[in-house]
């Protein structure tokens, strides 16, 4: 029978937990907020972990929300699972909710590629999901319809990931060593590679350290989880976007340097109950600066009264 263990040492900001899955694997997650409050599942970005959320203890208490941020296989305390797919992780999250005895429908969020995992959970377990928020989301790279929308750069990146997997595995192994040995130098290097809109947020004190620590967890297990996550992203997604029925809000920045905002109307057109919040002069890291607005809107969505976002 699945079981979970927690550590209360950091409970004022977050609580690390582990869940034992039916096949014996371990699923690590981070809980933010009071376990008595309504749950929101947060899917982290690529090369990151569930530790990427800004502190919001008082806000979560006021909104009566808790956030459960599971780490995908090979990230943080989560066991490596080389057969990772979007459906397999959606099922892992379903087991996590059962183990934590959460039966009430949850809100679901996902940042960057985490947005695709959020869609997979909502499509595969619609009875468990009351509302969805996609934060600077990506498209599934392995779906034929979505592939037609990709930029030449993203098509090239997918070709490289599928055509030269050994090179990517070597790259992620090298990056895992850099994050483990030189985390400050590595986060500064990544920030310098970002476009200006992303640099302006990621370089801020507090956000820089948050992203650094989340990436150190993300590249645990010698970068194996990042590689398997990339492979899953490039395969056929295993779910239909159109099967997502929950109210969905897509937050995106007009200056997103990672994923072009031109893809967002296309994605919204495939969802039966979607709205778009396009933020001027915001980049891929918009969730960090707009966390209060995002959580407040999630509360409204769960209450069935979405706010008027622009």
C-alpha positions in Angstrom: 0.0 0.0 0.0 1.4 3.5 -0.8 2.8 5.4 2.1 4.3 8.9 2.6 6.8 10.5 4.9 7.3 14.2 5.7 9.9 16.5 7.2 8.6 19.4 9.3 11.9 21.2 9.7 11.0 23.7 7.0 7.3 23.7 7.5 7.1 27.5 7.9 8.0 27.8 4.2 7.5 24.3 2.7 7.4 20.7 3.8 9.3 18.0 1.8 7.4 14.7 1.5 7.9 11.4 -0.2 5.3 9.0 -1.5 5.9 5.3 -2.2 4.3 4.3 -5.5 2.8 0.9 -6.1 5.8 -0.3 -8.2 8.2 0.6 -5.4 9.4 3.9 -6.8 9.7 7.0 -4.6 7.9 10.2 -5.6 9.3 13.3 -4.0 7.2 16.4 -3.6 7.1 19.7 -1.8 4.0 21.0 0.1 3.5 24.7 0.5 0.8 25.8 2.9 -1.7 24.1 5.3 -2.6 20.5 4.5 -6.2 21.2 5.6 -6.7 23.6 2.7 -7.8 22.9 -0.8 -5.0 21.4 -2.9 -3.4 22.8 -6.1 -0.9 20.6 -8.0 2.1 22.5 -9.5 4.1 20.9 -12.3 7.7 22.3 -12.4 9.6 23.4 -15.5 12.3 21.6 -17.4 15.6 21.1 -15.6 14.0 22.4 -12.4 12.0 21.0 -9.5 9.1 21.6 -7.1 11.3 24.0 -5.1 10.9 26.7 -7.8 7.9 28.4 -6.1 8.3 31.8 -4.3 7.4 31.9 -0.6 3.8 32.8 -0.1 2.8 31.4 3.3 0.5 34.3 4.3 -1.1 34.5 0.8 -1.8 30.7 0.8 -3.3 31.0 4.3 -5.6 33.9 3.2 -6.7 32.0 0.1 -7.0 28.7 2.0 -4.9 26.9 -0.6 -2.1 24.4 -0.3 0.3 23.6 -3.2 1.7 20.2 -3.9 4.7 20.3 -6.2 5.8 16.8 -7.2 9.2 16.2 -8.7 9.2 14.2 -11.9 11.2 10.9 -12.0 14.9 11.5 -11.5 14.4 14.9 -9.9 15.1 15.6 -6.3 13.9 12.6 -4.2 12.0 11.0 -7.0 13.3 7.7 -8.3 14.6 7.5 -11.9 12.0 6.0 -14.3 13.3 5.7 -17.8 9.9 4.8 -19.3 8.5 8.2 -18.3 5.6 9.5 -20.3 3.0 12.2 -19.8 0.3 9.6 -18.9 2.7 7.7 -16.6 3.4 10.8 -14.5 -0.2 11.8 -14.5 -1.0 8.4 -12.9 1.9 8.9 -10.4 0.2 12.2 -9.4 -3.1 10.5 -9.0 -1.5 8.0 -6.7 0.1 10.9 -4.8 -3.4 12.4 -4.2 -4.8 9.1 -3.1 -1.9 8.6 -0.6 -2.4 12.1 0.8 -6.1 11.4 1.1 -7.1 14.2 -1.2 -10.4 13.3 -2.8 -11.7 16.8 -3.5 -11.0 18.0 -7.1 -7.8 20.0 -7.3 -6.5 23.0 -9.2 -3.6 22.2 -11.5 -0.8 24.5 -12.6 2.2 24.0 -14.9 5.1 26.3 -15.8 6.9 25.9 -19.2 7.0 22.1 -20.1 5.1 21.6 -16.8 2.1 23.0 -18.6 2.0 19.9 -20.8 2.1 17.7 -17.7 -0.7 19.8 -16.3 -2.8 19.2 -19.4 -2.0 15.5 -19.3 -3.3 15.2 -15.7 -6.5 17.1 -16.6 -7.1 15.0 -19.7 -6.3 11.6 -18.1 -8.0 12.2 -14.8 -10.8 14.8 -15.5 -12.8 13.9 -12.4 -9.8 15.0 -10.2 -9.2 18.4 -11.8 -11.4 21.5 -11.2 -9.3 24.1 -12.9 -6.1 24.5 -14.9 -3.6 27.4 -15.2 -0.8 27.2 -17.8 2.1 29.5 -17.0 4.4 30.3 -20.0 3.5 26.9 -21.3 5.0 24.9 -24.1 3.5 22.5 -26.7 4.0 18.7 -26.8 6.9 18.4 -29.2 6.0 14.8 -30.3 2.4 15.6 -31.4 2.0 15.9 -35.2 -0.5 18.8 -35.0 1.6 20.8 -32.5 4.8 20.1 -34.4 3.4 22.2 -37.3 3.3 25.2 -35.0 6.9 24.9 -33.8 9.5 27.5 -34.7 12.5 26.3 -36.8 14.6 26.4 -33.6 12.3 24.1 -31.7 12.1 21.7 -34.6 15.9 21.6 -34.6 16.0 21.0 -30.9 13.6 18.1 -31.2 15.6 16.7 -34.0 18.8 16.9 -31.9 17.1 15.2 -28.9 15.7 12.3 -30.9 18.5 12.0 -33.4 21.5 12.2 -31.1 20.3 11.0 -27.6 23.9 10.1 -26.5 25.0 13.7 -27.0 22.1 15.0 -24.9 22.7 12.4 -22.2 26.4 13.5 -22.1 25.4 17.2 -21.9 22.9 16.7 -19.1 25.5 14.6 -17.2 28.0 17.5 -17.5 25.4 20.1 -16.4 24.5 18.0 -13.4 28.1 18.1 -12.3 28.2 21.9 -12.8 25.1 22.4 -10.7 26.4 20.1 -7.9 29.9 21.7 -7.8 29.4 25.3 -8.8 25.7 26.2 -8.4 26.3 30.0 -8.2 28.6 30.1 -11.2 26.1 27.9 -13.1 23.0 30.0 -12.4 24.9 33.2 -13.4 25.9 31.5 -16.6 22.3 30.5 -17.4 21.0 34.0 -16.6 23.5 35.6 -19.0 22.2 33.3 -21.8 18.6 34.5 -21.2 16.9 37.3 -23.1 16.5 40.6 -21.4 12.9 40.1 -20.2 14.0 36.8 -18.5 17.2 38.3 -17.1 15.3 41.2 -15.5 13.4 38.7 -13.3 15.8 35.7 -12.9 18.6 38.0 -11.8 16.7 39.6 -8.9 18.0 38.7 -5.4 15.7 36.0 -4.0 14.6 34.8 -7.4 18.1 34.0 -8.5 18.7 31.8 -5.4 15.3 30.2 -5.8 16.0 29.2 -9.4 19.5 28.0 -8.5 18.4 25.7 -5.7 15.5 24.3 -7.8 17.9 23.5 -10.6 20.3 21.7 -8.2 17.4 19.4 -7.3 16.4 19.2 -10.9 19.7 17.8 -12.0 20.0 15.2 -9.3 20.7 11.6 -10.3 23.4 12.7 -12.7 20.9 14.6 -14.9 19.1 11.3 -15.7 15.7 12.8 -14.9 16.2 15.8 -17.2 17.2 13.5 -20.0 14.2 11.3 -19.5 11.9 14.3 -19.3 13.2 15.6 -22.6 12.7 12.2 -24.2 9.1 12.0 -23.0 8.5 15.6 -24.3 9.6 14.5 -27.8 7.5 11.4 -28.0 3.8 11.2 -28.9 2.1 12.7 -25.8 -0.3 9.9 -25.2 -3.3 12.1 -24.4 -5.5 14.5 -26.4 -5.5 18.2 -25.5 -9.1 18.3 -26.5 -10.0 16.0 -23.6 -9.2 18.7 -21.1 -12.7 20.0 -19.9 -11.8 22.0 -16.8 -11.7 25.8 -17.1 -8.2 26.8 -18.2 -6.4 30.0 -18.1 -3.2 30.5 -20.1 -0.8 33.1 -18.7 1.9 34.3 -21.2 4.2 37.2 -21.7 4.5 39.2 -24.9 8.3 39.1 -24.5 8.7 35.4 -23.8 12.1 34.5 -25.1 11.7 30.7 -24.7 8.2 30.0 -26.1 6.7 32.4 -28.6 3.3 33.9 -27.5 2.0 33.3 -31.1 1.5 29.6 -30.1 -0.9 30.4 -27.3 -4.0 31.3 -29.3 -3.5 28.0 -31.2 -3.3 26.0 -27.9 -6.4 27.9 -26.5 -8.4 27.0 -29.6 -8.0 23.3 -28.8 -9.3 23.7 -25.3 -13.1 23.8 -24.8 -13.1 26.3 -21.9 -10.0 28.5 -22.2 -9.0 32.1 -21.6 -5.8 33.9 -22.3 -4.0 36.4 -20.0 -1.3 38.0 -22.2 1.0 40.2 -20.1 2.8 43.1 -21.8 6.6 43.2 -21.5 6.7 40.0 -19.5 9.0 37.1 -20.3 9.2 33.3 -19.5 9.6 33.9 -15.8 6.4 35.8 -15.4 5.0 33.4 -12.7 7.6 34.7 -10.2 6.5 38.3 -10.4 2.8 37.6 -10.8 2.5 34.8 -8.2 -0.1 36.6 -6.1 -2.3 37.3 -9.1 -2.0 33.7 -10.3 -2.9 32.2 -6.9 -5.8 34.7 -6.5 -7.1 33.7 -9.9 -6.8 30.0 -9.0 -8.9 30.6 -5.9 -11.5 32.3 -8.1 -11.5 29.4 -10.6 -11.9 26.8 -7.9 -14.8 28.9 -6.5 -16.4 29.0 -10.0 -16.0 32.8 -10.2 -13.1 33.6 -12.4 -11.7 37.1 -12.0 -11.4 39.6 -14.9 -7.8 39.2 -15.9 -6.3 40.9 -18.9 
